[in-house]
């Protein structure tokens, strides 16, 4: 939940953005997810409206105003703003490519591991602290920005293809094993995720990996950003 003190921190009412417009369409249980078809148009309309707003504010909040050293510095050796931007983009790229549609990730097509200067192929869930520190130190910030916006552009274009999806389809256990662990989408520490994803329909992944995780990572970036210069867009 967004705290009252965080409202308007990035030049938009984050509370109003996340709570009234999104939560009515987010199921608390899987059974509720089966009843969301009637809300899909509203959900997509909300996403189309808010997604560019989130990304535009991130541009102002981070890339336009922060030094590279600030972006890659974590609090007390923890996850940095760079880590959260990387994780946001990796989850979105992986989720859209392998769990919503069935196509190659941009990460693989564009040789982004080399360009980002990190040899980490998974998306960051249950990531060991040593890898977090390595990413904070080594990731190329310019390439991170490029990857961030390439993922954004593809997401925007693929929204037009949602109607082609079988939204109630659930992935088989074998498919989840393949994309999560054989393809190394997840770190081996995150075996629990397969059980969490079991029996979830594709429309659940649309909400969880494109809406909820974006809002969550934005909140973490806002929290970390408060430790540096005053908010440039308030």
C-alpha positions in Angstrom: 0.0 0.0 0.0 1.3 3.5 -0.9 1.8 5.6 2.2 0.1 9.0 2.3 3.5 10.7 2.6 4.4 9.2 -0.9 1.5 10.9 -2.7 2.5 13.3 -5.5 6.1 12.4 -5.0 6.7 11.9 -8.7 4.4 14.6 -10.0 1.3 12.4 -10.1 -0.9 11.1 -7.4 0.6 7.7 -7.0 -2.1 6.7 -4.5 -4.9 7.5 -6.9 -3.0 5.8 -9.7 -2.6 2.5 -7.9 -5.6 2.1 -5.7 -8.9 3.2 -7.2 -8.0 2.6 -10.9 -6.2 -0.7 -10.6 -7.2 -2.7 -7.5 -10.8 -3.3 -8.6 -9.4 -5.4 -11.4 -6.9 -7.4 -9.4 -8.1 -10.7 -8.1 -7.3 -11.7 -4.5 -7.7 -15.4 -5.3 -7.5 -17.5 -8.5 -11.3 -18.0 -8.5 -11.8 -14.3 -8.9 -9.4 -14.2 -11.8 -11.9 -16.4 -13.8 -14.5 -13.6 -13.5 -12.3 -10.8 -15.0 -13.1 -11.1 -18.6 -15.7 -8.4 -18.4 -13.2 -6.1 -16.9 -10.4 -6.7 -19.4 -11.3 -3.7 -21.6 -11.3 -1.4 -18.5 -8.1 -3.0 -17.3 -6.3 -2.4 -20.6 -7.6 1.1 -20.9 -6.2 1.9 -17.4 -2.9 0.3 -18.3 -2.6 2.2 -21.6 -3.3 5.4 -19.8 -1.0 4.9 -16.8 1.9 2.9 -18.2 3.4 5.8 -20.2 2.8 8.1 -17.2 4.9 5.7 -15.0 7.6 5.4 -17.5 7.7 9.2 -18.3 8.1 10.0 -14.6 10.9 7.4 -14.3 12.7 9.2 -17.0 12.4 12.5 -15.2 13.0 11.0 -11.8 16.1 8.9 -12.6 17.6 9.2 -16.1 17.3 12.9 -16.5 18.4 14.0 -13.1 20.5 11.4 -11.2 24.2 10.8 -11.5 25.3 7.3 -12.5 27.0 6.8 -9.1 23.6 7.6 -7.4 21.6 5.2 -9.7 24.0 2.3 -9.0 24.4 2.9 -5.2 22.3 0.8 -2.9 21.5 1.6 0.7 23.8 -0.2 3.1 24.9 -2.5 0.3 21.4 -3.4 -0.7 19.5 -3.1 -4.0 20.1 0.1 -5.9 17.8 2.1 -8.2 19.7 0.5 -11.0 18.8 -3.0 -9.7 15.1 -2.1 -9.4 15.1 -0.6 -13.0 16.8 -3.8 -14.3 14.4 -6.1 -12.4 11.4 -4.1 -13.6 12.5 -4.5 -17.2 13.6 -8.1 -16.9 10.3 -9.2 -15.3 8.3 -7.4 -18.0 10.4 -8.7 -20.8 10.4 -12.3 -19.5 6.8 -12.3 -18.5 5.5 -10.8 -21.7 7.7 -13.1 -23.8 7.5 -16.4 -22.1 4.3 -16.4 -19.9 1.9 -14.2 -21.8 3.0 -14.6 -25.4 5.3 -17.3 -26.7 8.3 -15.7 -28.3 11.9 -14.8 -27.6 12.9 -12.3 -25.0 14.3 -9.0 -26.1 17.1 -9.7 -23.6 18.2 -12.7 -25.7 17.6 -11.2 -29.1 19.6 -8.1 -28.4 22.6 -9.6 -26.6 21.7 -7.5 -23.6 23.8 -9.5 -21.2 26.9 -8.3 -23.0 25.6 -4.7 -23.5 24.6 -4.4 -19.8 28.0 -5.8 -18.7 26.5 -8.4 -16.5 26.4 -12.2 -16.9 23.0 -12.6 -15.2 20.3 -14.1 -17.4 17.6 -14.6 -14.8 15.1 -11.9 -13.7 16.2 -11.3 -10.1 13.8 -13.2 -7.9 15.6 -14.6 -4.8 18.8 -13.2 -6.2 21.8 -13.8 -3.9 23.3 -10.7 -2.3 26.6 -11.3 -4.0 24.9 -11.0 -7.4 23.0 -7.9 -6.3 26.3 -6.2 -5.3 27.9 -7.3 -8.6 25.0 -5.8 -10.6 25.1 -2.6 -8.6 28.8 -2.1 -9.4 29.0 -3.4 -13.0 25.8 -2.7 -14.8 26.2 -0.2 -17.7 23.7 2.6 -16.9 23.4 3.9 -20.5 22.6 0.4 -21.8 20.2 -0.1 -18.9 18.3 3.0 -20.0 18.3 1.6 -23.6 17.0 -1.8 -22.5 14.4 -0.2 -20.2 12.9 1.8 -23.1 13.2 -1.0 -25.7 11.1 -3.2 -23.3 8.6 -0.3 -22.9 8.2 0.1 -26.7 7.6 -3.6 -27.2 5.1 -3.8 -24.4 3.1 -0.8 -25.9 3.0 -2.5 -29.3 2.1 -5.9 -28.0 -0.9 -4.6 -26.1 -2.7 -4.5 -29.5 -2.4 -8.2 -29.6 -4.1 -9.1 -26.3 -7.3 -10.0 -28.1 -5.4 -12.9 -29.8 -4.6 -14.5 -26.5 -6.5 -17.4 -24.8 -6.8 -15.4 -21.5 -8.1 -18.4 -19.5 -5.4 -20.7 -20.6 -3.1 -22.0 -17.9 0.4 -23.2 -18.6 1.3 -26.9 -18.0 3.8 -27.9 -15.3 6.2 -29.0 -18.1 6.0 -25.6 -19.8 6.6 -23.7 -16.5 9.6 -25.9 -15.7 11.0 -25.2 -19.2 10.7 -21.4 -19.2 11.5 -20.9 -15.5 14.4 -23.2 -15.0 15.5 -25.0 -18.2 15.7 -21.6 -19.9 17.0 -20.1 -16.6 14.4 -17.4 -16.4 14.6 -17.7 -12.6 17.5 -18.3 -10.2 17.6 -21.8 -8.8 16.7 -20.3 -5.4 13.3 -19.4 -6.7 11.9 -22.9 -7.1 8.8 -21.9 -5.1 7.7 -19.6 -7.9 6.6 -22.6 -10.1 4.0 -23.5 -7.5 2.8 -19.9 -7.2 2.4 -19.7 -11.0 0.6 -23.1 -11.3 -3.0 -23.0 -12.5 -2.8 -19.2 -13.1 -4.5 -18.0 -16.3 -2.7 -15.8 -18.8 -4.8 -12.8 -17.8 -3.4 -13.2 -14.2 0.1 -12.8 -15.7 -1.0 -9.7 -17.5 -2.0 -8.1 -14.3 0.7 -9.4 -12.1 3.7 -9.0 -14.4 2.8 -5.8 -16.3 0.7 -3.8 -13.7 1.4 -4.9 -10.2 5.2 -5.4 -10.5 5.6 -2.0 -12.3 3.8 -0.2 -9.4 5.8 -2.1 -6.8 9.2 -1.3 -8.4 8.2 2.3 -8.9 7.5 2.5 -5.2 10.9 1.1 -4.3 12.6 3.6 -6.7 10.6 6.5 -5.1 11.8 5.3 -1.6 15.4 5.1 -2.7 15.2 8.4 -4.6 14.3 10.2 -1.4 17.9 9.6 -0.2 19.4 11.9 -2.9 18.4 15.3 -4.3 14.9 16.8 -4.0 12.2 15.4 -6.3 12.7 17.1 -9.7 9.1 16.7 -10.8 7.0 17.5 -7.7 
